[in-house]
Amino acid sequence: LIGGGRRQPAGDGIWGQNKDDHLLLSRPFLEQGLPVLIDKPFADELDEAIEMVRLARSHGALLMSCSAMRYASEVMALKQVVDEDGFGQIAGASCVMGMGVSTLKWYVIHILEAVHVPFGPGIESVVALPSLAPNVVGKQGIPRSHGLIFRWRDGRIVTILMAADETDAAEGSAHEGRAPRILWPTATIVPPYLPFHYNIRIYGDMDWADVRTAGKGCYSNKLRAFLRMIETGQEAIPLEHTLELTQAIDLAEKSLESGKVEALRPVDEIMPRL
């Protein structure tokens, strides 16, 4: 389990600014053919993600990396409805999530992977824009929000609003006196400084639905999937899907800088040749 491969930010730093060590830490295990579970996000650099996949496939090692939101009960239920054609032909989805005090790359995997489960692979392009006004936490300034648009090759569109919610900030004076509240319909206690969760609204030509993922049970479900992978010898998640998500997030970061639509390369072009 590679979960400590990303250095914590120093002082008032922002999560995700420091580069991860996932390739360095996973290499000796993958080269020995041992199963490896890597915490999200899989890799900061696409080349390092490709190398980890190459090591896994060439040494017969089982490799898994994902957001635990993939295994949230609400996401799995949404996939079942989509698979049973309950919405008809899917046009797309609009999503909102809190991003804490972090970079886009650090948190977007949660909501993007949650959508990727019912939608499946095939992301073609992404464009991302930050809001202009900074949200200042301590001495750090981060965008109040990021807006992203992902397009699948069959024309489906997913929009994501990532809003700064101070998830990782200390409960400061601005929140004193505000009581926690219950996240309906679960018994999850929501602290006063955490107003956002993972919200998905999916649209089809027959029906639509709102999904709010509280993530209850998702971590234990993820570990069960990892253990089941070891028992069966079959990848829990196709590594092709993991590489597609990694490339999409990498290009979303690049789009923030370029302000342009960034096109993904087909996964079969970036998969390592063995």
Secondary structure, DSSP 8 states (H G I E B T S, - for coil): -B---B----TT--BT-S-B-HHHHHHHHHHTT--EEE-SSS-SSHHHHHHHHHHHHHHT--EEE--GGGG-HHHHHHHHHHHTTSS-SEEEEEEEEE--SB-HHHHHHHHHHHHHHHH-S-EEEEEEEE-SSEEEETTEEEESEEEEEEEETTS-EEEEEEE---TTS---GGGTT---EEETTTTEEE-TT----EEEEEEESS-EEEEEE--TTHHHHHHHHHHHHHHH-S-SS-HHHHHHHHHHHHHHHHHHHH-S-EE---HHHHS---
